Amino acid sequence: MNSHKNRHNFSALLLVFTIFSFSLMFLRFSQIMVRGEVNGEDLEEKVERLYTRNYTLQADRGTIFDRYGNPIAIDATSYKMIAVLTDKWSTEKNPQHITDAEAVAKIISQNINLSEEKVLDYLTRESDQVEFGAAGNNLSYQTVSSIKEELEEQNLSGIIFEDKQKRLYPNGTFASHTVGLAQYTGEEVEDTEGKQLVGVMGLEASFNDLLTGENGKETYKKDSLGYLIPSLEHEEIDPINGNDLYLTLDYKLQTHLETILDRVQQENTPKRVTATVMDAKNGEILASAQRPSFNATTLENIDASWQNLLTEYTYEPGSTMKILTLAAAIEEGVFDPNKYYESGAINVHGGTVRDYNRTGWGWISSLEGVARSSNVLFVRLVDEMGHDVWKEYLDAFGFGQKTGINLPNEQAGTNPYEWPLQKVNTGFGQGISVTPIQMLKAFSAVANGENIVQPRLVAKTVDSTTEEESMFEPEKIESPISKETAQLTLDYLSQAMDIENAVARGYKKEGISIAAKTGTAQLVDSETGAYSTSKHIYSVAALFPTENPEYIVYITVQEPSYTEDASYGSEVVQKIYHPLVDRIIDFNDDIEEDGSSDDNIQYVTTPSYLDLMSTEAIEELENSGQQYSLIGTGEEIVQQIPYPDTPLFDDQQIILMTNGAATIPDLTNWSRNDVLKVAELTGVNITFEGEGYVVEQSLEEGSYMEPGVEITVKLSSESNGEAEADSSATSENE
């Protein structure tokens, strides 16, 4: 009886517990059904996430062009090759891994810079998947297409490609600090999914918002096995590409200037160099380069200086400031070219100012004082016009103020203007700090008279969606000098260059009248706090033609070393000045001869040799007379520099790489930049010794060079006899 009673009680208790449990479950399910969430998580959203796939559609960053539409910075898709070695993701009917390593190795070796044996080594490693180092990274679309096509033809599996957007600067060292850089930010830059390039320097940074596009999105549903469900909605939002930027830079002139500075850097190793060409009428910067600079493609030498010397470097300008002092003195009526004064030294405001030769030249005319760059003359002129008046001119010319050019981190310079001696010293460029862009803006007052033009680098922007153009019009402000004063200043400067022993005599050019003024500014010794007797910045400012200036050229060279063809500072400056001005003059002559406007000029672009047989490419190049070098012994061209559709010049070398393992060519007499192109194509590591042109290479011609190989290249400035010497140079030490 007790046993029966116990079983009855247990059954009743079990029934109550079951009813209670089901009641709780019913209440919980009811709650879930009504509220649609568990533990605060929305179930509908969770299911949506589980079966919904979102894929970012990358927007292209806007392209930066030169004034004629030649690309300077472009977006490009590159690919990384990966081999899947494990079968864990494969099915019997759909293999995803390498099933025939020998056949795959043969195809890959024919398309990238690796031997068949090296590829096979990668494909037989104990790993789930492998990458192929530098040789399998940054692959072009043509290379990827070729590999895919050959794999499909033989029904081979196991090779996949990851794509990513990258910013391509096809011209290497090309106004690099001014154009700038755009990079992916964050630590894991290899994973670029959903990320965008961000401008970190130069115009890329200044116009980042305009250049940056808006990523799109593709949304679709997949089942539990990962297969697309075609009956469900497929949403796609197209990306909006960034807007394009057209600069005022002239590709050909800029490239020529970079080449000139390369030569001077190799031969005279100056600490800093700036060289800029500005259109005197509208302020457009036609070319601007500096050293140190960097290769924007390889990023070689980028750590040498992140500073854009055009706008961020401040220094005492020295005697090029006398152009402006002379203009102000003429405007104030205190300069008489025929008036005589005693040169050498002058006691003024508790100090002594001396001419650069200290003893002077006796009694000379004021025009000869301009020719000899006499400090005494310009101190007298500042005193005669009045210190307060001269300060008004300095302010009106824009010193101590930012120009407002579209570049980040522009410096304003300084002009304390506190003590009488410092005030008069500004008349010959001492005691005041400036930037190159400030000097160019101020010189435009003398080039134009009545107006000062705002320097600018951007010509227009183009909307990527509507193709609507927004032009950047010239900006002008009123000049403190009249047109008559400006012309007199130019005439006196030009006449002074003809006087015997004129410091600027070496800057004259046949067939064109030029108004030029040189400068030699002492640098302050950081240890003593006094002006150094051995460290100088040498410079020249030239405005031409004198009758109606179209161009302003301004060059600075800091602390160069000397060679047989340049034994003092002014001669180093002339090594930049003469070939640069010659190119500008030749360019104008070409326009006058054919009657065409420079707005219609288009440069020759590089043909594409990709996918051509090596024999076909060589035949085309030899028929055109174009210089070229071939890397490798394969049958097909897989990569090239310069890139297709980028500007090409007659004296430029085209470097082609074939499929299969790459072999090193004879690099004798190659420039450093051309050797770097080999490193960029192949992924090999190259170490340079010396400066100049190649005289020796550690790897013999025809030897295989696979990624990871170390090659040492010795350079010498004496190996290439193309450096220009100018017999008209004259000595200056002001």
C-alpha positions in Angstrom: 0.0 0.0 0.0 2.8 2.4 0.9 4.6 1.5 -2.3 1.5 2.2 -4.4 0.9 5.5 -2.6 4.5 6.6 -3.1 4.3 5.8 -6.8 1.0 7.8 -7.0 2.6 10.8 -5.3 5.7 10.7 -7.5 3.5 10.5 -10.6 1.5 13.5 -9.4 4.7 15.4 -8.6 6.1 14.5 -12.0 2.9 15.7 -13.7 3.0 19.0 -11.9 6.7 19.5 -12.8 6.0 18.6 -16.4 3.1 21.0 -16.6 5.1 23.7 -14.9 8.1 23.2 -17.3 5.9 23.2 -20.4 4.2 26.3 -19.0 7.6 28.0 -18.6 8.6 27.0 -22.1 5.3 28.1 -23.5 5.6 31.5 -21.8 9.3 31.8 -23.0 8.4 30.9 -26.6 5.4 33.3 -26.5 7.7 36.0 -25.2 10.2 35.3 -28.0 7.4 35.2 -30.6 5.9 38.5 -29.4 9.1 40.4 -28.7 11.3 38.7 -31.4 14.5 38.7 -29.2 16.5 36.5 -26.9 18.7 37.9 -24.2 18.3 41.4 -25.7 19.4 40.2 -29.2 16.9 40.7 -32.1 16.4 37.3 -33.7 15.3 38.7 -37.0 18.5 40.7 -37.2 20.5 37.6 -36.3 18.9 35.5 -39.0 19.4 38.3 -41.4 23.1 38.5 -40.6 23.5 34.7 -40.8 22.2 34.4 -44.3 22.9 37.8 -45.7 26.3 38.7 -47.3 27.5 42.2 -47.7 30.3 43.0 -50.1 31.9 46.4 -50.3 32.1 47.8 -53.8 35.3 49.9 -53.6 35.0 53.5 -54.9 37.9 54.8 -57.0 39.9 57.7 -55.6 39.9 60.6 -58.1 42.8 60.8 -60.5 45.3 63.6 -60.4 46.4 64.9 -63.8 48.9 67.4 -65.1 47.6 70.4 -67.1 47.4 68.4 -70.3 45.6 65.3 -68.9 48.6 63.2 -68.2 48.1 61.0 -65.1 50.2 61.8 -62.1 48.3 59.7 -59.4 45.8 57.0 -60.3 43.9 54.2 -58.6 44.8 50.8 -59.8 43.6 47.3 -58.8 46.4 44.9 -58.0 46.2 41.2 -57.1 47.8 38.8 -54.7 48.1 35.1 -55.7 47.4 32.4 -53.1 47.6 28.6 -53.4 45.2 26.4 -51.4 47.0 23.3 -50.4 44.5 21.7 -48.0 41.4 19.7 -49.2 39.3 20.7 -46.1 37.3 23.2 -48.2 36.9 20.9 -51.2 34.2 18.4 -52.3 34.6 15.4 -54.6 32.9 17.3 -57.4 34.3 20.7 -56.6 37.9 20.6 -55.6 39.3 23.9 -54.2 42.9 22.8 -53.6 46.0 22.0 -55.7 45.5 18.6 -57.3 48.3 18.7 -59.8 51.2 20.7 -58.5 53.5 20.1 -61.4 51.0 21.4 -64.0 50.1 24.4 -61.9 53.8 25.3 -61.3 54.5 25.3 -65.0 51.7 27.7 -65.7 52.5 30.1 -62.9 56.3 30.2 -63.7 55.4 31.3 -67.2 53.5 34.3 -65.9 55.4 35.7 -62.9 59.0 36.2 -61.8 59.7 32.7 -60.3 61.2 29.6 -61.8 59.2 26.4 -62.1 61.2 24.7 -59.4 60.6 27.6 -57.0 56.9 27.6 -57.6 56.8 23.8 -57.1 58.6 24.3 -53.8 55.8 26.6 -52.7 53.0 24.2 -53.8 54.4 21.2 -51.9 54.8 22.7 -48.5 53.0 21.5 -45.4 50.5 24.3 -45.0 46.8 25.0 -45.6 47.7 27.8 -48.1 50.8 29.7 -49.2 51.6 33.0 -50.9 54.4 33.6 -53.3 56.2 36.6 -51.8 56.9 39.7 -53.8 56.6 37.8 -57.1 53.0 36.9 -56.4 52.0 40.3 -55.0 50.9 43.4 -56.9 50.0 41.4 -60.0 48.4 43.2 -62.9 45.0 42.3 -64.3 46.6 41.0 -67.5 48.8 38.6 -65.6 45.9 37.4 -63.4 43.7 36.9 -66.5 46.4 34.9 -68.3 47.0 32.6 -65.3 43.2 32.0 -64.8 42.7 31.3 -68.5 45.4 28.7 -68.6 44.3 27.0 -65.4 40.7 26.8 -66.7 41.8 25.3 -70.0 43.5 22.5 -68.2 40.8 22.2 -65.5 43.3 22.9 -62.7 42.2 24.2 -59.3 43.8 25.6 -56.1 44.9 29.1 -57.2 42.9 32.1 -55.9 43.5 35.8 -56.2 42.8 38.6 -53.7 42.3 42.1 -55.2 42.9 45.4 -53.6 43.0 49.0 -54.6 46.3 50.8 -54.5 47.4 54.3 -55.3 49.8 54.3 -58.2 52.3 57.1 -59.0 53.5 56.1 -62.4 56.2 58.8 -62.7 58.2 57.9 -59.6 60.0 61.0 -58.3 57.7 63.7 -59.7 56.9 66.7 -57.5 56.5 64.1 -54.8 56.1 66.4 -51.8 53.7 68.6 -53.7 51.5 65.9 -55.2 51.7 64.0 -52.0 50.7 60.4 -51.0 47.5 58.6 -50.3 47.7 55.4 -48.2 45.5 53.0 -46.3 45.5 53.9 -42.6 45.5 51.5 -39.7 47.7 48.6 -38.6 46.4 45.9 -40.9 46.8 47.7 -44.2 46.9 44.4 -46.1 43.2 43.9 -45.5 41.7 46.7 -47.5 38.2 45.4 -47.6 35.8 48.4 -46.9 38.7 50.8 -46.3 39.6 53.8 -48.3 42.8 55.5 -49.3 43.5 58.7 -47.3 45.7 61.6 -48.4 48.6 61.9 -45.9 50.8 64.5 -47.7 50.6 67.3 -50.3 47.6 67.9 -52.5 46.4 64.3 -51.8 45.9 65.5 -48.2 44.6 69.1 -49.0 42.0 67.8 -51.5 41.3 64.5 -49.7 37.5 65.1 -49.4 37.2 66.0 -53.0 39.3 63.0 -54.2 37.7 60.5 -51.9 34.8 58.5 -53.3 31.9 56.8 -51.5 32.0 53.0 -51.4 29.1 51.1 -52.7 27.6 47.8 -51.3 26.3 44.6 -52.7 23.8 42.6 -50.5 22.5 39.1 -51.3 21.1 36.0 -49.5 22.9 32.7 -49.2 21.6 29.4 -47.8 23.2 27.4 -44.9 25.7 25.8 -47.4 26.7 29.2 -48.8 24.9 29.0 -52.1 23.2 32.0 -53.6 19.4 32.1 -53.2 18.3 33.6 -56.5 14.6 34.0 -55.6 15.4 36.5 -52.8 16.2 40.2 -53.3 19.6 41.1 -54.5 20.5 44.7 -53.6 23.4 46.6 -55.2 24.4 50.2 -54.4 27.0 51.5 -56.9 30.1 53.3 -55.6 30.5 57.0 -56.3 34.0 57.6 -57.5 36.1 60.6 -56.3 36.4 63.7 -58.3 39.5 64.3 -60.5 42.1 67.0 -60.0 43.9 68.8 -62.8 47.1 70.5 -61.8 49.0 73.5 -63.3 52.1 71.4 -63.6 53.6 70.7 -67.1 54.5 67.0 -67.2 57.4 67.4 -69.6 58.9 70.4 -67.9 58.5 68.8 -64.4 60.2 65.6 -65.6 63.1 67.6 -67.1 63.5 69.5 -63.9 63.6 66.3 -61.8 66.3 64.9 -64.1 68.4 68.1 -63.7 68.1 67.9 -59.9 69.0 64.2 -59.9 72.3 65.1 -61.6 73.1 68.0 -59.3 72.2 65.9 -56.3 74.5 63.1 -57.5 77.4 65.4 -58.3 77.3 68.2 -55.7 75.3 66.6 -52.8 73.6 69.8 -51.6 71.8 69.6 -48.3 68.6 71.1 -49.8 67.6 72.3 -53.2 64.4 74.0 -54.5 63.6 74.9 -58.1 60.3 76.4 -59.3 58.9 77.8 -62.5 55.8 80.0 -62.2 53.7 81.6 -64.9 54.2 85.3 -64.2 50.8 86.3 -65.5 48.5 84.0 -63.6 50.5 82.4 -60.8 50.3 78.9 -62.2 53.2 76.7 -60.9 54.5 74.9 -64.1 57.2 72.9 -62.4 58.5 72.6 -58.9 61.0 70.1 -57.4 63.2 69.7 -54.4 65.9 67.6 -53.0 65.7 65.6 -50.9 62.7 64.0 -52.5 61.4 60.5 -52.7 60.1 58.0 -55.3 56.3 57.9 -54.8 56.0 54.4 -56.2 58.7 52.6 -54.2 58.7 55.2 -51.3 62.5 55.0 -51.5 64.1 57.9 -49.6 60.8 59.1 -48.1 62.3 59.3 -44.6 64.9 61.7 -45.8 62.4 64.6 -45.5 58.7 64.8 -45.1 59.0 68.6 -45.4 57.7 70.3 -48.5 60.4 72.9 -49.0 58.3 75.1 -51.3 56.0 76.0 -48.4 57.3 74.6 -45.1 61.0 75.6 -45.2 61.9 79.0 -43.9 65.3 80.7 -44.4 66.9 84.1 -44.9 66.8 84.8 -48.6 69.9 86.9 -49.0 70.4 89.2 -52.0 67.5 88.0 -54.1 65.5 90.2 -51.7 67.2 93.2 -53.3 64.9 92.9 -56.4 62.0 94.1 -54.1 64.1 96.6 -52.3 65.1 98.1 -55.6 61.4 98.2 -56.7 60.3 100.0 -53.5 63.2 102.5 -53.8 62.2 103.3 -57.4 58.6 103.7 -56.4 59.6 106.1 -53.6 61.9 108.1 -55.9 65.1 107.4 -53.9 66.9 105.3 -56.5 69.0 107.1 -59.1 71.1 104.7 -61.3 73.6 107.4 -62.0 74.1 108.6 -58.4 77.5 107.8 -56.9 78.2 106.5 -53.4 81.2 105.1 -51.5 81.0 101.3 -51.3 82.8 99.0 -48.9 81.2 99.7 -45.4 78.7 101.9 -43.7 78.2 102.6 -40.0 74.5 102.6 -39.4 72.4 102.4 -36.2 75.1 101.2 -33.9 76.5 98.6 -36.3 78.6 98.2 -39.5 77.3 96.8 -42.7 79.9 95.7 -45.3 79.9 94.7 -48.9 80.8 91.1 -49.5 84.4 91.9 -50.5 84.6 94.1 -47.3 86.8 96.8 -48.9 84.3 97.7 -51.6 85.1 99.1 -55.1 85.5 102.8 -54.1 83.0 105.3 -55.5 80.6 103.6 -57.9 77.3 104.4 -59.4 74.1 103.0 -57.9 73.5 100.9 -61.1 77.0 99.4 -60.6 76.0 98.8 -57.0 73.1 96.7 -58.2 75.4 94.8 -60.5 77.9 94.1 -57.8 75.1 93.4 -55.2 76.4 96.0 -52.8 74.8 95.7 -49.3 75.9 99.2 -48.6 73.8 100.6 -51.4 70.6 98.8 -50.2 71.1 99.9 -46.6 71.2 103.5 -47.9 68.1 103.0 -49.9 66.1 101.6 -46.9 67.3 104.5 -44.8 66.4 107.0 -47.4 62.8 105.7 -48.0 62.3 105.3 -44.3 62.0 102.2 -42.1 58.3 102.5 -41.6 57.7 102.9 -45.4 59.9 99.9 -46.1 58.0 97.8 -43.6 54.8 98.7 -45.4 56.3 97.4 -48.6 57.4 94.1 -46.9 53.8 93.6 -45.7 52.3 94.5 -49.0 54.6 92.0 -50.8 53.3 89.3 -48.4 56.1 88.6 -46.0 55.2 87.2 -42.6 52.0 85.9 -44.1 50.9 82.6 -45.6 50.2 82.8 -49.3 47.2 80.5 -49.0 48.4 78.0 -51.7 46.6 74.7 -51.5 49.2 72.8 -49.6 49.2 71.7 -45.9 51.5 73.0 -43.2 52.4 76.3 -45.0 54.7 78.5 -42.9 54.3 82.2 -42.7 58.0 83.1 -42.1 59.0 85.8 -39.7 59.9 89.5 -39.8 60.7 90.7 -36.2 61.5 94.3 -37.5 62.4 95.4 -34.0 65.9 97.0 -34.0 67.2 99.6 -36.5 70.1 97.4 -37.7 67.8 94.5 -38.3 65.3 96.7 -40.1 67.9 97.9 -42.7 69.4 94.4 -43.0 66.1 93.1 -44.4 66.8 95.3 -47.4 69.5 92.8 -48.5 67.6 89.7 -47.2 69.1 89.3 -43.7 67.1 89.2 -40.4 63.9 88.1 -42.2 62.8 84.5 -42.9 60.7 83.5 -45.9 59.5 80.5 -47.9 60.2 80.0 -51.6 56.5 80.4 -52.4 56.4 83.8 -50.7 59.4 84.9 -52.8 57.7 83.8 -56.0 54.5 85.7 -55.0 56.5 88.9 -54.2 58.4 88.7 -57.5 55.2 88.6 -59.4 54.7 92.3 -58.4 57.8 93.1 -60.4 56.8 90.9 -63.3 53.4 92.5 -63.6 53.3 95.9 -62.0 50.0 97.0 -60.4 49.1 93.3 -59.5 50.5 90.5 -57.4 49.3 87.1 -58.5 48.4 84.3 -56.1 50.6 81.2 -56.8 48.4 78.1 -57.5 48.8 74.5 -58.3 45.3 73.5 -59.2 43.8 74.3 -62.6 40.4 72.7 -62.2 38.4 69.8 -60.7 36.1 67.5 -62.6 33.0 65.8 -61.0 33.2 62.1 -61.6 29.4 61.7 -61.9 28.4 64.8 -64.0 31.8 65.5 -65.6 31.1 69.2 -64.6 34.3 71.2 -64.5 35.1 73.8 -61.8 37.9 76.1 -62.8 40.3 77.8 -60.4 40.6 81.3 -61.7 43.7 83.5 -61.2 43.6 85.6 -58.0 45.2 89.0 -58.0 45.7 91.7 -55.4 46.9 95.2 -55.7 50.7 95.7 -55.9 52.5 98.4 -53.9 54.4 99.4 -57.1 53.2 100.8 -60.4 53.6 99.2 -63.8 56.2 101.9 -64.7 58.2 101.1 -61.5 58.0 97.4 -62.3 59.4 97.9 -65.8 62.2 100.2 -64.6 63.2 97.5 -62.0 63.4 94.9 -64.7 65.3 97.2 -67.0 67.9 98.1 -64.3 68.4 94.4 -63.4 68.9 93.5 -67.0 71.3 96.4 -67.6 73.2 95.5 -64.5 73.9 92.0 -65.8 75.9 93.6 -68.7 78.3 95.4 -66.4 81.7 93.9 -66.1 82.1 91.8 -63.0 78.3 91.7 -62.4 77.5 88.9 -60.0 74.6 87.8 -62.2 76.5 88.0 -65.5 76.7 84.2 -65.7 72.9 84.0 -66.0 72.5 85.8 -69.3 71.0 83.9 -72.2 71.6 84.5 -75.9 68.6 85.7 -77.8 66.4 86.7 -74.8 66.5 89.5 -72.3 66.5 88.3 -68.7 66.3 90.2 -65.4 68.1 88.1 -62.9 69.4 88.6 -59.3 71.6 86.2 -57.4 71.9 85.6 -53.6 74.3 84.2 -51.1 72.7 84.0 -47.7 74.8 83.0 -44.6 73.3 80.4 -42.4 73.3 80.7 -38.6 75.6 78.4 -36.8 73.6 76.4 -34.3 76.5 76.1 -31.9 77.7 79.7 -31.8 74.4 81.5 -32.7 76.3 83.7 -35.1 76.3 83.7 -38.9 78.5 80.9 -40.3 81.4 81.7 -42.6 81.2 78.4 -44.4 77.5 77.5 -44.7 75.4 79.3 -47.3 72.2 79.2 -49.4 72.9 80.2 -53.0 70.0 81.3 -55.1 68.8 83.1 -58.2 65.6 84.7 -59.3 65.1 85.3 -63.0 62.2 87.1 -64.7 61.9 86.9 -68.5 61.5 88.1 -71.1 62.3 91.5 -69.6 60.0 93.4 -71.9 56.9 91.5 -70.6 57.8 88.7 -68.3 56.0 85.4 -68.8 58.0 83.3 -66.4 59.6 83.5 -63.0 62.3 81.0 -62.1 63.5 80.8 -58.5 66.2 78.3 -57.4 67.9 77.8 -54.0 70.9 75.5 -53.3 72.0 74.9 -49.7 75.6 73.8 -48.8 76.7 72.1 -52.0 80.0 70.3 -52.4 82.2 71.4 -55.3 83.5 69.7 -58.5 85.7 70.7 -61.4 82.7 72.1 -63.3 81.2 73.9 -60.3 83.9 75.3 -57.9 81.6 77.7 -56.0 78.0 78.1 -55.1 76.7 80.2 -58.0 78.1 77.6 -60.5 76.1 74.9 -58.9 73.0 77.0 -59.2 73.8 77.6 -62.8 73.9 73.8 -63.4 70.1 73.9 -62.7 69.3 77.3 -64.1 70.8 77.0 -67.6 69.3 73.7 -68.8 65.9 74.6 -67.2 65.7 78.0 -68.8 66.9 76.6 -72.1 64.0 74.1 -72.1 61.5 76.8 -71.3 62.9 78.9 -74.2 62.9 75.9 -76.6 59.3 75.1 -75.6 58.2 78.6 -76.5 60.0 78.5 -79.8 58.3 75.3 -80.7 54.9 76.9 -80.0 55.7 79.9 -82.2 56.9 77.8 -85.1 53.9 75.6 -85.4 51.4 78.2 -84.2 49.7 75.8 -81.7 48.6 76.8 -78.2 50.0 75.0 -75.2 46.5 74.3 -74.1 46.2 71.7 -76.9 49.6 69.9 -76.3 49.4 66.2 -75.7 52.5 64.2 -75.0 53.2 60.8 -76.5 52.0 57.9 -74.3 53.6 54.6 -73.6 52.3 51.7 -75.7 51.2 48.6 -74.0 53.5 45.6 -74.6 51.7 43.4 -72.2 50.7 39.9 -73.5 52.9 40.4 -76.6 55.5 37.8 -77.5 59.0 39.0 -76.6 60.0 39.0 -80.3 57.0 41.1 -81.3 57.7 43.7 -78.5 61.4 43.9 -79.5 60.6 44.4 -83.1 58.1 47.2 -82.3 60.6 48.9 -80.1 63.5 48.7 -82.5 61.4 50.0 -85.4 60.4 53.0 -83.2 64.0 53.6 -82.1 62.9 53.6 -78.5 65.4 52.7 -75.8 64.5 49.5 -74.0 65.8 46.7 -71.7 64.5 43.2 -71.4 64.4 41.3 -68.1 64.1 37.6 -68.4 64.3 35.0 -71.2 60.6 34.1 -71.4 58.5 34.2 -74.5 55.8 36.7 -73.4 55.8 40.2 -71.8 54.0 40.2 -68.4 55.0 43.6 -66.9 56.5 46.9 -68.1 57.7 50.3 -66.9 56.6 53.0 -67.8 53.1 51.8 -67.4 50.8 51.7 -70.5 49.2 55.0 -71.4 51.5 57.1 -69.3 53.7 59.9 -70.9 56.8 58.7 -72.8 59.8 60.8 -73.9 62.3 60.1 -76.6 65.2 59.6 -74.2 63.2 57.5 -71.8 64.0 53.8 -71.4 61.2 51.2 -71.4 61.9 48.2 -69.2 60.0 45.0 -70.1 59.8 41.8 -68.0 59.0 38.4 -69.5 57.4 35.4 -67.9 59.5 32.8 -66.1 62.5 33.5 -64.0 63.9 37.0 -64.4 67.5 37.6 -65.5 69.5 40.7 -64.8 70.5 42.9 -67.7 73.8 44.8 -68.1 73.1 47.9 -65.9 76.2 49.8 -66.9 75.5 53.6 -67.3 72.0 53.1 -65.9 70.7 55.9 -63.6 69.6 55.2 -60.1 66.0 55.7 -61.0 66.2 53.1 -63.9 67.7 50.6 -61.6 64.9 51.2 -59.1 62.4 50.3 -61.8 64.1 46.8 -62.0 63.6 46.5 -58.2 60.0 47.5 -58.6 59.3 45.0 -61.3 61.1 42.0 -59.8 61.0 42.5 -56.0 64.8 42.0 -55.7 66.6 44.0 -53.0 69.2 46.5 -54.5 71.8 48.3 -52.4 73.5 51.4 -53.9 77.0 52.5 -53.2 78.0 56.0 -54.4 76.1 58.5 -56.6 75.8 58.9 -60.3 75.5 56.1 -62.9 76.1 52.4 -62.7 79.8 51.3 -63.1 79.6 47.9 -61.4 77.0 45.3 -60.4 77.4 42.3 -58.0 75.3 40.0 -60.1 76.6 39.2 -63.6 74.5 40.0 -66.7 72.2 37.0 -67.5 72.1 35.7 -63.9 68.8 34.8 -62.4 67.3 37.2 -59.9 64.4 36.0 -57.8 62.7 37.9 -55.0 64.9 38.1 -51.9 68.1 38.2 -53.9 70.5 40.9 -52.7 72.2 42.9 -55.5 74.8 45.6 -54.9 75.2 48.3 -57.5 78.1 50.8 -57.5 77.5 54.3 -58.9 79.9 57.0 -60.1 79.3 60.5 -61.3 82.1 60.1 -63.8 80.6 57.2 -65.6 78.1 59.3 -67.7 79.5 62.2 -69.7 76.1 63.9 -70.2 76.5 66.5 -67.4 76.4 70.0 -68.8 79.1 72.5 -68.1 78.6 76.2 -68.6 81.5 78.3 -69.7 79.7 81.5 -69.0 79.7 81.1 -65.2 81.1 83.8 -63.1 82.1 84.0 -59.5 80.0 85.4 -56.8 80.5 85.6 -53.0 78.0 88.2 -51.7 
